[in-house]
Amino acid sequence: MQQRADASRASSRRIRIVVAQWLILLALSALVTTVLELLRLPAAFLLGPMAAAILMSRTEIAVRVPPIGFLAAQAVIGCMIARSIPVAVLGEMLRDWPLYLSSVVAVIVASSALGWLLMRWQILPGTTAIWGLSPGAATAMMVMADEYGADIRLVAFMQYLRVLMVSLVAILIARIWTPGSAGGATVMIWFPAFEAASFAKTLGLVALGVWVAPRLRIPAGSLMLPFAAAVVLQDTGWLTIELPPWLLVISYAAIGWSTGLRFTRPILAHAFRALPQIVAAIVMLIAVCAGLAALLALTAHVDPLTAYLAMSPGGVDATAIIAAASPVDLPFVMAMQTTRFFLVILLGPGLAALIARHSRNAK
């Protein structure tokens, strides 16, 4: 009986700690987001929760975004992207495939070459830089990294830090490029009227991403499957995507928390000594992609901000949120990001493994 009572008290104490930590995380997220909103920064509802989660991850924190919550958030973002992209964009991609393919390959080649140079110069141990700088497919890279002598903790840290830094730079560039957005404040209507039937169908697509995609083992399927289905269904007139602001904000926060909470104390402590080299490598990757974006702006005749976000080596979900909050050609940005995502999934792990194997045999 005493053991049951002790176990019950311990369980109650854990629940109280988790509830208290969630309340602190929510309050801190609201505070940081409010400050960012006052500064008129795009994607404040993503960056605020992400920053709050990183600050709290330095402590012994027990809260985590449930996997189903993260999958649902990605599915909502997939529907949000689809709402802005007509099927006609797919025709444009096929018509201009040399532009999309060459731009995407340039980013993959640049990141691989930069990782190889950093490895050859021994700036980072082993093949860590090759796996850590890959612009996408983070999970696949981390799984394979350990097989080729890389420190998986540093690879994980580089991948998550890359997404964070790329998001920050993209947000700052969007803010600087569109200073006029700092004008009159817009009042968000959190609970607008919407068509119940369309909202129910949209939630059905979200459920598709949560339950079906993981079972099909499609990389990032929780985002890509609802996105593809929504594009087709809305173009055929069967679906009008309904995404109330409160649902979008919750999804932004879930993605921000999921990214920020991965910066755990053990990972931060392990990566502290290599932090200058890691930051330098990521900055170099951002600079290379910025140069490619300038070339894209000249050749594709798109505005520089659209070109930068299209070539940005960050996560597709974070880039979508930033692009949706900025005055850019969202279909072009997401077409480029989606193309790169699929190519990285198909070619990235094999290319990184080939470079790592070649470099290891050359020693």
C-alpha positions as CSV (number, residue, x, y, z in Angstrom):
1,M,0.0,0.0,0.0
2,Q,2.8,2.4,0.9
3,Q,4.5,1.7,-2.5
4,R,1.3,2.5,-4.3
5,A,0.8,5.7,-2.3
6,D,4.4,6.8,-3.1
7,A,4.0,6.0,-6.8
8,S,0.7,7.9,-6.8
9,R,2.4,10.9,-5.2
10,A,5.3,10.7,-7.6
11,S,2.9,10.6,-10.6
12,S,0.9,13.5,-9.3
13,R,4.1,15.5,-8.8
14,R,5.3,14.8,-12.4
15,I,1.9,15.9,-13.7
16,R,2.1,19.1,-11.7
17,I,5.6,19.8,-13.0
18,V,4.6,19.2,-16.6
19,V,1.5,21.4,-16.3
20,A,3.6,24.1,-14.6
21,Q,6.2,23.9,-17.4
22,W,3.5,24.1,-20.1
23,L,2.0,27.2,-18.5
24,I,5.5,28.8,-18.3
25,L,6.2,27.9,-21.9
26,L,2.8,29.3,-23.0
27,A,3.4,32.6,-21.1
28,L,6.9,33.0,-22.4
29,S,5.8,32.2,-25.9
30,A,3.1,34.8,-25.7
31,L,5.5,37.4,-24.3
32,V,8.2,36.9,-27.0
33,T,5.5,36.7,-29.8
34,T,4.0,40.0,-28.6
35,V,7.4,41.7,-28.7
36,L,8.0,40.3,-32.2
37,E,4.5,41.4,-33.4
38,L,5.2,44.9,-32.1
39,L,8.4,44.9,-34.1
40,R,6.3,43.9,-37.2
41,L,8.4,40.8,-37.9
42,P,7.0,38.2,-40.2
43,A,6.2,34.8,-38.8
44,A,6.2,36.1,-35.2
45,F,3.8,33.2,-34.3
46,L,6.5,30.7,-35.4
47,L,9.6,32.5,-34.1
48,G,8.1,33.4,-30.7
49,P,7.3,29.9,-29.5
50,M,10.6,28.6,-31.1
51,A,12.6,31.2,-29.1
52,A,10.7,30.4,-25.9
53,A,11.2,26.7,-26.3
54,I,15.0,27.2,-26.8
55,L,15.2,29.3,-23.7
56,M,13.4,26.6,-21.6
57,S,15.3,23.7,-23.1
58,R,18.4,24.9,-21.2
59,T,16.6,23.7,-18.0
60,E,15.4,20.3,-17.0
61,I,12.2,20.5,-19.0
62,A,9.8,17.6,-19.3
63,V,7.3,19.0,-21.8
64,R,7.3,17.8,-25.4
65,V,4.9,18.4,-28.3
66,P,3.1,15.1,-28.8
67,P,3.9,13.4,-32.1
68,I,0.3,13.6,-33.2
69,G,0.3,17.3,-32.5
70,F,3.4,17.9,-34.6
71,L,2.0,15.8,-37.5
72,A,-1.3,17.7,-37.3
73,A,0.5,21.0,-37.4
74,Q,2.5,20.0,-40.5
75,A,-0.7,18.8,-42.1
76,V,-2.3,22.2,-41.5
77,I,0.7,24.0,-43.0
78,G,0.4,21.7,-46.0
79,C,-3.2,22.8,-46.5
80,M,-2.1,26.5,-46.0
81,I,0.4,26.2,-48.8
82,A,-2.1,24.4,-51.0
83,R,-4.6,27.3,-50.5
84,S,-2.1,29.6,-52.2
85,I,-1.0,27.3,-55.0
86,P,-3.3,26.5,-58.0
87,V,-2.7,23.4,-60.0
88,A,-1.6,25.7,-62.9
89,V,1.7,26.1,-60.9
90,L,2.5,22.4,-61.6
91,G,2.2,23.1,-65.3
92,E,4.6,26.0,-64.9
93,M,7.0,23.8,-63.1
94,L,6.9,21.3,-65.9
95,R,7.3,24.0,-68.5
96,D,10.3,25.6,-66.7
97,W,11.8,22.4,-65.3
98,P,15.3,23.3,-66.3
99,L,15.2,26.4,-64.1
100,Y,13.8,24.6,-61.1
101,L,16.1,21.6,-61.5
102,S,19.3,23.6,-62.0
103,S,18.5,25.9,-59.0
104,V,17.8,23.0,-56.7
105,V,20.8,21.0,-57.8
106,A,23.0,24.1,-57.3
107,V,21.9,24.3,-53.7
108,I,22.5,20.6,-53.1
109,V,25.9,20.7,-54.8
110,A,26.9,23.9,-52.9
111,S,26.0,22.4,-49.5
112,S,27.8,19.2,-50.3
113,A,30.9,21.0,-51.5
114,L,31.0,23.2,-48.5
115,G,30.6,20.2,-46.2
116,W,33.5,18.5,-48.0
117,L,35.7,21.5,-47.7
118,L,35.0,21.9,-44.0
119,M,35.8,18.2,-43.5
120,R,39.0,18.4,-45.4
121,W,40.1,21.5,-43.5
122,Q,39.2,19.5,-40.3
123,I,37.1,22.4,-39.0
124,L,34.6,19.9,-37.7
125,P,35.3,16.3,-36.7
126,G,35.0,13.4,-39.2
127,T,32.2,13.8,-41.7
128,T,29.9,15.8,-39.4
129,A,29.9,18.9,-41.7
130,I,28.7,16.8,-44.7
131,W,25.7,15.5,-42.9
132,G,25.0,18.6,-40.8
133,L,24.8,21.0,-43.8
134,S,22.5,19.0,-46.0
135,P,19.5,21.3,-46.8
136,G,16.7,19.1,-45.8
137,A,15.9,15.4,-44.9
138,A,17.3,16.0,-41.4
139,T,16.0,12.6,-40.0
140,A,17.5,10.6,-42.8
141,M,20.9,12.4,-42.5
142,M,21.0,11.8,-38.7
143,V,20.2,8.1,-39.1
144,M,23.0,7.6,-41.7
145,A,25.6,9.9,-40.1
146,D,26.7,7.5,-37.4
147,E,27.5,4.9,-40.0
148,Y,30.1,7.1,-41.6
149,G,32.0,8.3,-38.5
150,A,30.1,11.5,-37.9
151,D,29.1,12.6,-34.4
152,I,25.3,12.2,-34.5
153,R,24.8,14.8,-31.7
154,L,26.7,17.4,-33.6
155,V,24.8,16.5,-36.8
156,A,21.5,16.9,-35.0
157,F,22.6,20.2,-33.5
158,M,23.7,21.5,-36.9
159,Q,20.5,20.5,-38.5
160,Y,18.3,22.1,-35.9
161,L,20.5,25.2,-35.6
162,R,20.5,25.5,-39.4
163,V,16.7,25.6,-39.5
164,L,16.7,28.2,-36.7
165,M,19.4,30.5,-38.3
166,V,18.0,30.3,-41.8
167,S,14.5,31.2,-40.4
168,L,15.9,34.1,-38.5
169,V,17.8,35.5,-41.5
170,A,14.8,35.0,-43.7
171,I,12.6,36.9,-41.3
172,L,15.1,39.7,-40.9
173,I,15.5,40.0,-44.7
174,A,11.8,40.0,-45.2
175,R,11.4,42.7,-42.6
176,I,14.2,44.9,-44.1
177,W,13.0,44.3,-47.6
178,T,9.4,45.4,-46.8
179,P,9.8,48.3,-44.4
180,G,6.4,49.6,-45.4
181,S,4.9,46.7,-43.5
182,A,5.7,48.5,-40.3
183,G,2.9,50.9,-40.9
184,G,-0.6,50.6,-39.4
185,A,-1.3,47.5,-37.4
186,T,-3.7,45.0,-38.7
187,V,-6.3,43.6,-36.3
188,M,-6.5,39.8,-36.5
189,I,-10.0,38.3,-36.2
190,W,-9.2,35.2,-34.3
191,F,-12.7,33.5,-34.7
192,P,-14.2,34.6,-38.0
193,A,-17.3,33.0,-39.5
194,F,-16.5,30.0,-41.8
195,E,-18.4,27.3,-43.7
196,A,-18.7,24.3,-41.4
197,A,-18.7,21.8,-44.3
198,S,-15.5,23.2,-45.8
199,F,-13.8,23.2,-42.4
200,A,-14.8,19.6,-41.8
201,K,-13.3,18.6,-45.2
202,T,-10.1,20.5,-44.4
203,L,-9.9,18.7,-41.0
204,G,-10.3,15.5,-43.0
205,L,-7.1,16.3,-45.0
206,V,-5.4,17.0,-41.7
207,A,-6.5,13.6,-40.4
208,L,-5.1,12.2,-43.7
209,G,-1.7,13.6,-42.8
210,V,-1.8,12.4,-39.2
211,W,-3.0,8.9,-39.7
212,V,-2.3,7.8,-43.3
213,A,1.0,9.5,-44.1
214,P,3.1,7.9,-41.3
215,R,1.9,4.4,-42.3
216,L,2.9,5.0,-45.9
217,R,6.4,6.0,-44.6
218,I,6.5,9.0,-47.0
219,P,9.2,11.4,-45.9
220,A,7.4,14.5,-44.4
221,G,4.2,12.9,-45.7
222,S,2.2,14.6,-43.0
223,L,2.8,17.8,-44.8
224,M,3.2,16.7,-48.4
225,L,0.2,14.3,-48.6
226,P,-2.4,16.9,-47.4
227,F,-0.7,19.5,-49.6
228,A,-1.0,17.4,-52.8
229,A,-4.6,16.3,-52.0
230,A,-5.7,19.8,-51.2
231,V,-4.2,21.2,-54.4
232,V,-6.1,18.7,-56.6
233,L,-9.4,18.9,-54.6
234,Q,-9.6,22.7,-54.5
235,D,-8.8,22.9,-58.2
236,T,-11.6,20.5,-59.1
237,G,-14.0,22.6,-57.0
238,W,-14.7,19.9,-54.5
239,L,-12.9,21.7,-51.6
240,T,-12.6,25.2,-50.3
241,I,-9.8,25.2,-47.7
242,E,-10.9,26.7,-44.4
243,L,-8.2,27.5,-42.0
244,P,-9.2,29.9,-39.1
245,P,-6.5,32.1,-37.7
246,W,-6.6,30.3,-34.4
247,L,-5.8,27.0,-36.0
248,L,-2.9,28.4,-38.0
249,V,-1.4,30.1,-34.9
250,I,-1.7,26.8,-32.9
251,S,0.1,25.0,-35.8
252,Y,2.8,27.6,-36.0
253,A,3.4,27.3,-32.3
254,A,3.5,23.5,-32.4
255,I,6.2,23.6,-35.1
256,G,8.1,26.3,-33.3
257,W,8.0,24.4,-30.0
258,S,9.0,21.1,-31.7
259,T,12.1,22.7,-33.2
260,G,13.1,24.7,-30.1
261,L,12.7,21.8,-27.6
262,R,15.1,19.7,-29.6
263,F,17.9,22.0,-28.3
264,T,18.2,19.9,-25.2
265,R,20.8,20.6,-22.5
266,P,23.0,17.5,-23.4
267,I,23.1,18.5,-27.1
268,L,23.8,22.2,-26.2
269,A,26.6,21.1,-23.8
270,H,28.2,18.7,-26.3
271,A,28.0,21.3,-29.1
272,F,29.3,24.3,-27.1
273,R,33.0,23.8,-28.0
274,A,32.3,23.4,-31.7
275,L,29.7,26.2,-31.7
276,P,31.9,28.9,-33.5
277,Q,32.8,26.4,-36.3
278,I,29.1,25.2,-36.6
279,V,27.8,28.8,-36.8
280,A,30.5,29.7,-39.3
281,A,29.6,26.7,-41.5
282,I,25.9,27.6,-41.5
283,V,26.6,31.3,-42.2
284,M,28.7,30.2,-45.2
285,L,25.8,28.0,-46.5
286,I,23.4,30.9,-46.1
287,A,25.8,33.2,-47.9
288,V,26.2,30.7,-50.8
289,C,22.5,30.3,-51.1
290,A,22.1,34.1,-51.0
291,G,24.5,34.3,-54.0
292,L,22.5,31.7,-55.8
293,A,19.3,33.6,-55.0
294,A,20.8,36.7,-56.6
295,L,21.6,34.7,-59.8
296,L,18.1,33.3,-59.7
297,A,16.5,36.8,-59.4
298,L,18.4,37.9,-62.5
299,T,17.7,34.8,-64.6
300,A,14.1,34.1,-63.6
301,H,13.0,37.7,-63.3
302,V,11.6,37.4,-59.8
303,D,12.0,39.9,-57.0
304,P,15.0,39.3,-54.7
305,L,13.0,38.4,-51.6
306,T,11.1,35.7,-53.5
307,A,14.4,34.4,-54.9
308,Y,16.0,34.3,-51.5
309,L,13.1,32.4,-49.8
310,A,13.0,30.0,-52.8
311,M,16.7,29.2,-52.4
312,S,16.7,29.4,-48.6
313,P,18.2,26.2,-47.1
314,G,15.8,25.9,-44.2
315,G,12.9,23.6,-43.4
316,V,10.0,23.6,-45.9
317,D,7.4,24.2,-43.1
318,A,9.2,27.2,-41.6
319,T,9.9,28.7,-45.0
320,A,6.2,28.3,-45.9
321,I,5.2,30.2,-42.8
322,I,7.7,33.0,-43.4
323,A,6.7,33.2,-47.1
324,A,3.0,33.3,-46.4
325,A,3.6,36.3,-44.1
326,S,5.7,38.2,-46.7
327,P,4.9,40.0,-50.0
328,V,6.5,37.3,-52.2
329,D,5.4,35.0,-55.0
330,L,4.4,32.1,-52.7
331,P,3.7,29.6,-55.5
332,F,7.2,30.1,-56.9
333,V,8.8,29.8,-53.5
334,M,6.9,26.6,-52.6
335,A,7.4,25.1,-56.0
336,M,11.2,25.5,-55.6
337,Q,11.2,24.3,-52.0
338,T,9.1,21.3,-52.8
339,T,11.3,20.3,-55.8
340,R,14.4,20.6,-53.6
341,F,12.8,18.6,-50.8
342,F,12.0,15.7,-53.1
343,L,15.5,15.8,-54.6
344,V,17.2,15.9,-51.2
345,I,15.1,13.0,-50.1
346,L,16.0,11.0,-53.2
347,L,19.7,12.1,-53.7
348,G,20.8,13.7,-50.5
349,P,21.6,10.7,-48.3
350,G,23.3,8.8,-51.1
351,L,25.3,11.9,-52.2
352,A,26.5,12.6,-48.6
353,A,27.3,8.9,-48.1
354,L,29.3,8.9,-51.4
355,I,31.3,12.0,-50.4
356,A,31.9,10.6,-46.9
357,R,33.0,7.2,-48.2
358,H,35.3,8.8,-50.8
359,S,36.9,11.2,-48.2
360,R,37.4,8.3,-45.8
361,N,39.0,6.1,-48.3
362,A,41.3,9.0,-49.5
363,K,42.8,9.3,-46.0
